[in-house]
Amino acid sequence: MMCAGGQLNEYAGKENEAQLAVLTITPGQSLRGTIGVPGDKSITHRALILTALAEGEGTLKRYCRGEDCLNTMRALQALGVRIDETHDELHVHGKGLWGLTEPGGIVDCGNSGTGIRLLTGLLAGQDFFTILTGDASIRRRPMGRIVKPLREMGATIAGRKGGELAPLAVTGTTLRGITYASPVASAQVKSSLLLAALFAKGTTRLSEPRRSRDHTERLFEFFGLPLRRDALTVTIEGRPSVGWAAAPQLTVPGDLSAAAFFIVGATIIPGSDVTIAGVGVNPTRTGLLDVLDRMGGDIELLNRREEAGEPVADIRVKSAPLHGVTIGADLIPQTIDEFPILCVAAAVAEGQTVITGADELRVKESDRIATMAAELRAVGARISERPDGMVIQGLGRSRENGRLQSASGRSHGDHRVAMSLAIAALTSLGESVVQDTDCIETSFPDFRASLLQITGQSLRPEPQKGM
């Protein structure tokens, strides 16, 4: 498949199921045009759950069709929620706060840390038994951070290593409100506890050391749930009355984490001018925009408006020379998902970028600090890894105007690493290969098509993958 000035080629092993999808990229000319991105993955998870708990039929437009969100949808269907799916909309038949039913088998959350953690909180206060699991990556990720406070609320949860690892067996029981100070700024921890607090007796107060993304709080308010916010503390009264909210019709904002790849690509590829329409610009998510602005990026937010309680804008990006900056722990919660593509921007910038306080990245879909350091070093970037971050000495004008070497990279099963390496390859000196790109389906099934669009090429048909 052709890409402007070069090729973007994708294939999947058809004869041997062990073969994995590969992107082969030859760098070309600038990125130009207007594109959309999937609905926000984080918001889609939360909107699905809350609409399922509401009364009546609700509609989610422009939802994220990535596998992570589809697995949460399937989990809710297994819990007795009827969800009618089209390509553009989900019609969710809300069961009310106490309407979920025991699933007939194990609930598989796939690769979604958000899904398994939020569902654990949701199910802790039910009156039935559920087992939640996920893929190999999920079974390695820490679950103790939600299991511990949920047990303080009275939850009965068993799991590997005493509940530190999935699978998790949740025996629903009566919960009580607690006051809890989370040791980490994690929207997943906060959201899991807020969902559990809906079913708890009494008041729950949650605080965190720094402000994490607040999509759950905004959706609670959008749905009319009784929630109070004060700086870093959220307070909620449990067990709102039956009929607490009519299921809404809502449009999910475009995912800034998906837009991030094209924002950085348009910034670092000379002559580019790209507009990404309808993107969520929640201030707890815009750390990447703030960092790129400090690095010298040329980014405008146009046509500002609000959707589903979230600020939205069209983002226009023009190419600009970047310089290194220091990124501390205060910015990590706002850039947690954009870290891999931010590393690409730093690798081709002028001067040094220092990232600290990012140890949370060690326990994402991959160890993103180790993974990005290794993969970018393989293409000529100069990176020193630290326990909680890294130091990146940008190429700047030191090599072919900051262009990376061509190489064969691996996604390590991490969708954001795969897409970041694809953008990095567009700045390379020659053809590059990104291996194991099936994982992109997790969050951005149309990534390839969108990349082809802004490189000025049409999408040629290819054989369907086998089911």
Secondary structure, DSSP 8 states (H G I E B T S, - for coil): -EETTEEEEEE--SS-TT---EEEE---S--EEEE---B-HHHHHHHHHHHHHSEEEEEEES---SHHHHHHHHHHHHTT-EEEE-SSEEEEEEE-TT-----SS-EE-TT-HHHHHHHHHHHHTSSSEEEEE--TTGGGS--HHHHHHHHHTT-EEEEHHHHTEEEEEEE---EE--EEE-SS--HHHHHHHHHHHHTEESEEEEE-SS----HHHHHHHHHT--EEEETTEEEEESS--TT--B--EEE--B-HHHHHHHHHHHHHSTT-EEEEEEEE--TTTTHHHHHHHHHT-EEEEEEEEEETTEEEEEEEEE----B--EE-GGGHHHHTTTHHHHHHHHHTSEEEEEE-S-GGGGGSSS-HHHHHHHHHHTTT-EEEEETTEEEEEEETTSSGGG-B---EEE-TT-HHHHHHHHHHHTTBSS-EEEE--GGGGGT-TTHHHHHHHHTT-----------
